[in-house]
């Protein structure tokens, strides 16, 4: 029997289970075999259509098979462009660099260098770590509780998630985790603004304390909105303080924009919400227009490494660069960053209205179209700052109920208790309403069963 003759989700998923590694993850929570995809919709092999609010974990900024992306790919083939060039340049590559550089804020725009990396965001984070260590001659890396930067040895070492680390020995040393201002679950136990102010004071004191045990760092790395950490947005004032603290002490600031970048949070780059300019920006996911691509953009004074200091066979993916250029241009021309901001506000408002009727919805948060709904157990003991313990079983049930109703979402965050929403930036107002109805009905159905 050919694959095409196996027309059920169950048969293809069973075959996948037999042949793919035990490390596969999404099919365990989203049991689907996709046949077709267009815009915000995917259709499985049995003909059922779903709203895709996972969108390749944020990769599909324009949704599936957007016409401008398809045209860019086809043009590369029609023009007999090279598909693979290592780091040799081409007109396609130079156009992509022009488009990215034109998007950068001052003064980085005029002092930027770019490094093309292997196709994953994790490889670009590895490159960024090597860059700052080479430029500063230091080894310490400051990172944050709840951060996620990849699944390689180096990126696991600077990520907060303990699960993947438990059976992997020998991660990179000299990594120091700092408290991220998670308002709902403040690590210091406070409510409101006080938590992020104490976080800033703690970090500044640590860096100035000659007995802190931490040598002068090679860099600080952070996400403006923690994605895998549970769609947790950093307060604007805290971001400004991190930039001030690092700049005054000559510590390069790396901002991981792999999931937050290219319009996702309502600004082209998420750090623009705070009006700051980092020393290093790491980009992947949406910049390839749905194809694998990753880059590091950084201040030229850090360009201290030699030829071959970071390489990768597939750093010359020409079709991804063409698709990426088309995607970047479309986002700018159609003001999709602003659209994402409006649609995100609309969806948040719908969910906050629902939250008012259910204590099990502990928090609704995010920026733009990067949202999270944290499920909690109000029957358990409340923390001093008012938060309740996580309820991962509720989040999983809601995710599955949404799937059964035709909506694909993911769960994440602490204990897997956050329902995450990452639709394409092209989602319409009507589609936001439709997604909100499914999500609200699913939450009501699950909570009504308790």
HELIX and SHEET records of a PDB file:
HELIX    1   1 UNK A    3  UNK A    5  5                                   3    
HELIX    2   2 UNK A    9  UNK A   19  1                                  11    
HELIX    3   3 UNK A   26  UNK A   29  1                                   4    
HELIX    4   4 UNK A   55  UNK A   58  1                                   4    
HELIX    5   5 UNK A   67  UNK A   78  1                                  12    
HELIX    6   6 UNK A   91  UNK A  103  1                                  13    
HELIX    7   7 UNK A  108  UNK A  111  5                                   4    
HELIX    8   8 UNK A  121  UNK A  136  1                                  16    
HELIX    9   9 UNK A  153  UNK A  157  1                                   5    
HELIX   10  10 UNK A  163  UNK A  165  5                                   3    
HELIX   11  11 UNK A  194  UNK A  208  1                                  15    
HELIX   12  12 UNK A  236  UNK A  248  1                                  13    
HELIX   13  13 UNK A  270  UNK A  274  5                                   5    
HELIX   14  14 UNK A  285  UNK A  288  5                                   4    
HELIX   15  15 UNK A  300  UNK A  302  5                                   3    
HELIX   16  16 UNK A  313  UNK A  316  5                                   4    
HELIX   17  17 UNK A  318  UNK A  333  1                                  16    
HELIX   18  18 UNK A  336  UNK A  355  1                                  20    
HELIX   19  19 UNK A  392  UNK A  404  1                                  13    
HELIX   20  20 UNK A  414  UNK A  416  5                                   3    
HELIX   21  21 UNK A  429  UNK A  448  1                                  20    
SHEET    1   A 4 UNK A  34  UNK A  38  0                                        
SHEET    2   A 4 UNK A  41  UNK A  44 -1                                        
SHEET    3   A 4 UNK A  49  UNK A  52 -1                                        
SHEET    4   A 4 UNK A 407  UNK A 408  1                                        
SHEET    1   B 7 UNK A 112  UNK A 116  0                                        
SHEET    2   B 7 UNK A 295  UNK A 299 -1                                        
SHEET    3   B 7 UNK A 280  UNK A 283 -1                                        
SHEET    4   B 7 UNK A 252  UNK A 256  1                                        
SHEET    5   B 7 UNK A 219  UNK A 222  1                                        
SHEET    6   B 7 UNK A 141  UNK A 144  1                                        
SHEET    7   B 7 UNK A 175  UNK A 178  1                                        
SHEET    1   C 2 UNK A 225  UNK A 226  0                                        
SHEET    2   C 2 UNK A 232  UNK A 233 -1                                        
SHEET    1   D 4 UNK A 361  UNK A 367  0                                        
SHEET    2   D 4 UNK A 370  UNK A 375 -1                                        
SHEET    3   D 4 UNK A 418  UNK A 421 -1                                        
SHEET    4   D 4 UNK A 410  UNK A 412 -1                                        
END                                                                             
